[in-house]
């Protein structure tokens, strides 16, 4: 019902949030909750993805101490979000809603945080163009790009971010 969207957006949101609340309370298995959200690979709702990414982040906080598990988890998460990432892309379409813009920023931020190679590469490219003042980065992408570059860009990126801050 989640996968084919027979459940309404509100019901999908509620079900996912409830399952993760049960996990936090120790009444449900984390693996079962992750299996449930696999059905969301074709999800397009901003509010549902906000709920999913929030809960994925909570799980990651718990497992982050185990590097091998964290790497596998990041791959799971980026695989889960690959469809929506491709769908929203990096550039706004002329007739898109503001909610799609919010969704793009959210998904790209999470994909960058989880080290998705294509997202990291594109964020670095866009940041370099922005830093050199070749292009103006859209405001809705700045946080996602800055976070991704800060997490994966090393000392040079840090210095460039600091330079932007000072300017």
Backbone bond lengths (Angstrom), bond angles and torsions (degrees), N, CA, C in turn:
res aa  C-N    CA-C-N  psi(-1)  N-CA   C-N-CA  omega(-1)  CA-C   N-CA-C  phi
1 X - - - 1.456 - - 1.535 111.10 -
2 X 1.332 116.50 -30.96 1.466 119.55 176.55 1.521 109.21 -73.33
3 X 1.320 115.27 -46.43 1.459 120.83 -175.29 1.529 112.57 -61.64
4 X 1.318 116.96 -44.85 1.465 118.81 -178.60 1.529 112.34 -92.59
5 X 1.316 116.54 4.86 1.468 124.24 175.61 1.524 113.79 61.10
6 X 1.348 115.41 32.48 1.465 118.25 172.54 1.514 109.57 -70.39
7 X 1.325 115.30 -29.85 1.464 119.34 172.62 1.524 108.38 -76.04
8 X 1.304 115.49 143.29 1.463 119.15 178.11 1.531 110.12 -67.70
9 X 1.304 115.60 165.03 1.464 121.53 178.29 1.530 111.07 -56.27
10 X 1.313 116.56 -44.45 1.465 121.60 179.94 1.526 110.63 -63.57
11 X 1.317 117.11 -40.56 1.459 120.88 179.52 1.533 111.57 -68.47
12 X 1.341 117.22 -39.53 1.466 120.60 177.26 1.531 109.73 -62.68
13 X 1.313 115.64 -45.73 1.459 121.18 177.87 1.527 110.79 -59.22
14 X 1.323 116.30 -48.71 1.463 120.95 -178.27 1.517 112.75 -63.12
15 X 1.312 116.76 -42.22 1.457 121.04 -179.94 1.530 111.36 -62.86
16 X 1.311 116.13 -47.24 1.469 120.10 -179.63 1.522 110.67 -64.29
17 X 1.317 116.52 -45.76 1.465 119.90 -179.91 1.529 111.23 -63.48
18 X 1.329 116.91 -40.38 1.470 121.07 179.33 1.535 111.66 -64.72
19 X 1.327 116.56 -42.50 1.470 119.61 -179.93 1.523 110.45 -62.58
20 X 1.318 117.12 -42.83 1.465 119.04 179.35 1.531 111.82 -70.97
21 X 1.322 117.63 -29.28 1.468 120.37 174.06 1.531 109.63 -65.79
22 X 1.325 116.86 -39.09 1.462 120.85 176.42 1.530 110.96 -65.06
23 X 1.317 117.21 -37.46 1.465 121.33 176.50 1.526 109.47 -61.86
24 X 1.334 116.68 -47.53 1.461 120.36 -179.80 1.523 112.02 -62.31
25 X 1.323 116.33 -31.65 1.469 120.81 179.34 1.526 112.02 -82.67
26 X 1.334 116.91 -3.48 1.458 120.18 -179.72 1.516 113.43 79.54
27 X 1.304 117.33 16.11 1.469 121.88 -176.82 1.534 112.63 -102.08
28 X 1.316 117.10 -4.74 1.466 120.90 178.54 1.531 108.19 -143.25
29 X 1.305 115.17 158.45 1.452 122.80 -177.62 1.530 110.26 -86.75
30 X 1.328 117.37 135.24 1.466 121.81 179.29 1.526 110.70 -59.99
31 X 1.321 116.89 -40.63 1.464 120.66 179.11 1.518 112.20 -59.40
32 X 1.327 116.62 -39.33 1.468 120.30 178.26 1.532 110.65 -66.38
33 X 1.328 116.64 -38.84 1.470 120.12 178.20 1.522 110.46 -64.80
34 X 1.329 116.87 -40.51 1.465 120.21 178.60 1.524 111.20 -67.72
35 X 1.330 116.38 -35.32 1.474 119.90 174.91 1.532 110.28 -62.72
36 X 1.320 116.32 -40.03 1.460 120.62 179.81 1.535 110.52 -61.38
37 X 1.315 117.32 -44.79 1.466 117.28 -176.08 1.525 113.14 -75.89
38 X 1.333 117.66 -9.51 1.469 118.66 171.19 1.524 110.51 -60.12
39 X 1.325 115.71 -27.51 1.465 120.33 178.88 1.525 111.73 -69.50
40 X 1.319 117.14 -7.37 1.469 121.48 -176.43 1.525 113.41 -95.10
41 X 1.319 117.55 11.46 1.459 119.85 -176.65 1.527 113.04 -60.12
42 X 1.310 118.10 -24.18 1.462 120.71 179.12 1.532 112.27 -107.05
43 X 1.315 115.48 15.36 1.464 120.91 179.06 1.529 109.97 -66.03
44 X 1.334 116.43 144.46 1.463 121.24 179.43 1.529 113.03 -126.91
45 X 1.305 117.40 -3.04 1.464 121.56 -175.88 1.529 111.65 -81.20
46 X 1.315 115.29 131.10 1.467 120.48 177.04 1.533 111.65 -61.73
47 X 1.330 117.20 -45.19 1.463 118.79 -176.64 1.528 111.58 -66.60
48 X 1.312 117.05 -36.35 1.466 119.72 178.02 1.533 109.51 -67.72
49 X 1.342 117.00 -44.33 1.468 119.10 178.83 1.523 112.10 -65.92
50 X 1.306 117.72 -33.22 1.465 120.09 176.08 1.528 110.44 -62.28
51 X 1.308 115.60 -42.63 1.458 121.14 177.57 1.529 110.66 -64.37
52 X 1.314 116.20 -45.82 1.466 120.48 -179.27 1.522 110.49 -61.60
53 X 1.334 117.25 -49.40 1.471 119.78 -176.07 1.526 111.46 -66.77
54 X 1.318 116.65 -34.46 1.476 119.97 175.96 1.527 110.28 -61.52
55 X 1.317 115.94 -46.40 1.461 120.36 -178.71 1.527 112.32 -71.35
56 X 1.320 117.38 -35.96 1.469 119.79 174.73 1.523 110.22 -61.99
57 X 1.316 116.24 -39.90 1.460 120.71 177.62 1.515 112.47 -63.16
58 X 1.319 116.86 -38.60 1.468 120.78 177.95 1.522 111.25 -64.06
59 X 1.325 116.15 -42.11 1.469 120.05 178.19 1.528 109.54 -64.54
60 X 1.321 116.37 -42.60 1.469 119.61 -178.44 1.529 111.27 -62.37
61 X 1.303 117.05 -37.21 1.463 120.34 178.17 1.530 110.43 -58.48
62 X 1.307 116.41 -37.12 1.465 120.98 -178.22 1.523 111.64 -73.67
63 X 1.327 117.94 -36.43 1.467 120.28 -174.43 1.528 113.94 -97.96
64 X 1.324 117.66 -2.02 1.468 121.27 -173.03 1.530 113.43 -58.73
65 X 1.312 118.58 -24.35 1.465 121.06 -178.68 1.534 112.89 -69.90
66 X 1.332 116.62 -20.07 1.460 121.87 179.95 1.525 108.53 -101.21
67 X 1.328 116.96 100.22 1.458 121.63 -172.50 1.528 113.03 -59.18
68 X 1.326 117.88 -43.40 1.469 120.67 -179.78 1.528 111.25 -63.11
69 X 1.316 115.63 -44.45 1.465 120.13 179.30 1.531 110.07 -66.26
70 X 1.319 117.62 -39.34 1.457 121.45 179.65 1.527 111.27 -62.51
71 X 1.327 117.31 -41.02 1.466 121.07 178.42 1.527 110.05 -62.74
72 X 1.329 116.83 -44.46 1.468 120.61 178.31 1.532 110.66 -64.21
73 X 1.309 116.03 -39.18 1.463 121.23 -179.70 1.532 110.64 -65.55
74 X 1.321 116.55 -42.34 1.462 120.22 177.76 1.527 110.87 -60.25
75 X 1.326 116.79 -41.44 1.468 120.56 177.86 1.528 110.74 -63.81
76 X 1.323 116.62 -41.51 1.463 120.70 176.87 1.529 110.45 -58.96
77 X 1.324 115.50 -47.95 1.470 120.50 -176.86 1.521 111.82 -65.22
78 X 1.325 117.32 -45.32 1.468 119.07 -179.37 1.524 111.26 -67.74
79 X 1.312 117.26 -33.09 1.466 120.18 175.20 1.525 110.24 -65.67
80 X 1.317 116.49 -43.07 1.461 122.24 178.86 1.533 111.10 -59.14
81 X 1.326 116.76 -39.24 1.466 121.01 -174.69 1.521 114.00 -95.27
82 X 1.312 118.32 1.86 1.467 119.81 -174.94 1.530 112.94 -62.23
83 X 1.332 117.93 -39.17 1.471 120.09 179.78 1.524 111.69 -62.57
84 X 1.328 116.24 -48.62 1.467 118.70 -177.03 1.527 110.34 -70.25
85 X 1.316 117.30 -32.86 1.458 120.70 177.68 1.529 110.14 -62.69
86 X 1.300 115.72 -44.71 1.463 120.31 178.73 1.530 110.80 -66.72
87 X 1.317 115.91 -37.39 1.461 120.71 -177.84 1.536 112.00 -66.98
88 X 1.330 117.60 -45.14 1.469 119.45 -177.50 1.524 111.61 -81.52
89 X 1.334 116.89 -28.44 1.464 120.64 177.39 1.518 113.57 60.51
90 X 1.313 114.95 -164.91 1.471 121.68 -178.62 1.515 112.86 -100.83
91 X 1.311 117.22 -18.93 1.461 120.11 -173.81 1.517 111.52 -116.20
92 X 1.318 114.73 137.98 1.458 120.68 178.04 1.522 110.34 -70.35
93 X 1.308 115.08 143.47 1.459 120.88 174.23 1.529 107.83 -91.68
94 X 1.306 117.65 150.11 1.471 120.35 -174.44 1.531 115.21 -55.02
95 X 1.317 117.88 -35.23 1.461 120.30 -174.15 1.528 114.12 -106.06
96 X 1.325 117.46 15.22 1.467 117.91 -174.81 1.531 111.49 -78.89
97 X 1.315 114.93 156.86 1.466 121.19 -179.33 1.527 110.32 -81.89
98 X 1.312 115.28 163.61 1.461 119.66 177.99 1.532 111.01 -65.36
99 X 1.320 117.07 -26.23 1.461 121.15 179.50 1.533 110.27 -67.28
100 X 1.326 117.11 -35.34 1.464 120.45 176.56 1.523 110.07 -66.24
101 X 1.301 116.30 -37.17 1.465 120.77 176.64 1.534 110.48 -62.99
102 X 1.315 116.28 -42.35 1.470 120.86 176.94 1.525 110.83 -63.86
103 X 1.330 115.98 -42.14 1.466 121.37 179.31 1.525 110.42 -62.52
104 X 1.316 117.46 -44.91 1.470 122.10 179.09 1.538 109.70 -57.01
105 X 1.314 116.30 -50.01 1.461 120.35 -178.28 1.528 110.87 -60.43
106 X 1.310 116.77 -42.69 1.472 121.77 -178.80 1.529 111.16 -64.84
107 X 1.327 116.53 -49.69 1.463 121.07 -176.57 1.529 110.70 -66.06
108 X 1.322 117.58 -45.68 1.468 119.78 -179.32 1.529 111.21 -64.72
109 X 1.308 116.95 -35.65 1.460 120.40 177.45 1.533 111.00 -63.56
110 X 1.312 116.28 -46.32 1.465 120.30 -179.31 1.527 110.70 -68.94
111 X 1.315 117.24 -42.96 1.473 120.12 179.09 1.528 110.03 -61.34
112 X 1.310 116.96 -41.19 1.462 120.36 177.03 1.515 111.85 -65.49
113 X 1.315 116.31 -41.93 1.464 121.06 178.86 1.527 111.34 -61.35
114 X 1.331 116.31 -36.45 1.458 120.65 -179.73 1.527 112.80 -86.46
115 X 1.318 116.53 5.74 1.462 120.32 172.12 1.510 115.73 77.43
116 X 1.319 118.14 24.57 1.461 121.35 177.94 1.530 108.17 -59.57
117 X 1.346 118.17 116.45 1.468 121.24 -171.25 1.528 115.17 -52.57
118 X 1.327 117.64 -46.95 1.472 119.67 -178.22 1.529 111.30 -65.70
119 X 1.322 116.85 -37.15 1.458 121.01 179.35 1.522 110.49 -68.35
120 X 1.322 116.60 -43.23 1.467 120.65 179.10 1.529 110.37 -62.57
121 X 1.315 116.45 -44.67 1.468 121.03 -179.98 1.525 111.13 -60.89
122 X 1.323 116.54 -47.66 1.465 120.31 -179.20 1.529 111.32 -66.13
123 X 1.321 117.24 -38.92 1.466 120.24 178.40 1.529 110.60 -63.04
124 X 1.320 116.67 -42.90 1.472 120.33 178.30 1.527 110.97 -62.54
125 X 1.323 116.21 -41.74 1.468 120.80 179.11 1.525 110.69 -62.67
126 X 1.309 116.45 -47.73 1.461 120.73 -179.28 1.528 111.42 -66.08
127 X 1.319 115.84 -36.67 1.464 118.71 178.46 1.527 111.00 -65.90
128 X 1.321 116.73 -42.99 1.466 120.84 179.70 1.529 110.50 -60.42
129 X 1.329 117.04 -43.17 1.464 120.85 178.52 1.525 111.32 -65.55
130 X 1.325 115.80 -37.01 1.464 121.16 178.87 1.531 110.38 -69.68
131 X 1.313 116.19 -45.40 1.470 120.42 -178.49 1.520 111.48 -63.86
132 X 1.322 116.71 -38.01 1.472 120.43 179.99 1.535 111.66 -82.42
133 X 1.320 116.21 1.97 1.469 124.09 178.02 1.527 113.31 63.90
134 X 1.344 116.04 25.82 1.469 120.25 174.02 1.518 110.43 -73.77
135 X 1.334 115.90 -37.86 1.462 120.88 179.03 1.520 109.55 -137.95
136 X 1.302 115.13 155.33 1.452 121.26 174.76 1.525 107.82 -95.72
137 X 1.304 116.04 124.55 1.463 119.95 -178.64 1.532 109.84 -79.02
138 X 1.325 117.21 133.24 1.468 119.10 176.78 1.530 110.79 -57.36
139 X 1.293 116.11 139.98 1.466 121.67 -176.06 1.521 112.76 -57.54
140 X 1.334 117.11 -35.56 1.462 119.34 -177.17 1.527 113.19 -71.53
141 X 1.330 117.73 -14.71 1.470 120.85 178.83 1.529 113.52 -100.44
142 X 1.311 117.45 -12.93 1.468 120.20 -173.65 1.519 113.22 -57.67
143 X 1.310 117.63 -49.36 1.465 119.80 -177.85 1.527 111.00 -60.75
144 X 1.330 117.02 -44.49 1.467 120.40 -179.99 1.521 110.85 -62.53
145 X 1.326 116.75 -44.36 1.462 120.61 -179.07 1.525 110.59 -68.15
146 X 1.308 117.80 -46.93 1.475 120.57 -179.48 1.533 111.12 -59.73
147 X 1.320 116.30 -45.10 1.474 119.72 -179.91 1.527 111.37 -62.37
148 X 1.317 115.73 -44.39 1.461 120.21 -178.49 1.519 110.58 -63.95
149 X 1.317 116.73 -46.47 1.463 121.09 -179.29 1.527 110.48 -66.55
150 X 1.314 117.24 -39.50 1.466 119.77 178.46 1.525 111.19 -63.71
151 X 1.328 116.52 -36.98 1.460 120.57 -178.38 1.525 112.92 -77.29
152 X 1.332 117.29 -29.34 1.465 119.58 -170.92 1.527 114.36 -126.17
153 X 1.326 117.64 7.81 1.461 119.76 -173.44 1.512 116.51 -102.26
154 X 1.305 117.52 -8.66 1.461 119.82 178.30 1.517 113.66 75.02
155 X 1.319 115.03 -165.40 1.461 122.41 -174.86 1.533 112.06 -63.52
156 X 1.317 117.05 -40.34 1.471 120.10 -178.91 1.532 110.60 -60.90
157 X 1.311 116.45 -43.80 1.468 120.20 178.68 1.521 110.41 -64.97
158 X 1.318 116.79 -40.83 1.461 120.22 177.87 1.526 110.34 -58.65
159 X 1.325 116.39 -45.53 1.465 120.69 179.76 1.529 111.46 -62.61
160 X 1.324 116.49 -38.85 1.459 120.24 179.16 1.525 111.83 -68.81
161 X 1.322 117.10 -39.29 1.465 120.90 176.36 1.522 109.73 -63.80
162 X 1.300 116.50 -42.37 1.461 121.25 177.59 1.532 110.51 -62.46
163 X 1.318 116.77 -39.83 1.457 121.90 177.44 1.531 110.73 -61.94
164 X 1.318 116.62 -44.50 1.475 119.59 176.72 1.517 111.17 -61.22
165 X 1.302 116.42 -42.48 1.460 120.88 179.36 1.520 110.62 -59.99
166 X 1.310 116.35 -44.95 1.465 120.58 -178.66 1.527 112.52 -67.88
167 X 1.337 116.27 -33.13 1.465 119.90 178.51 1.508 110.18 -75.18
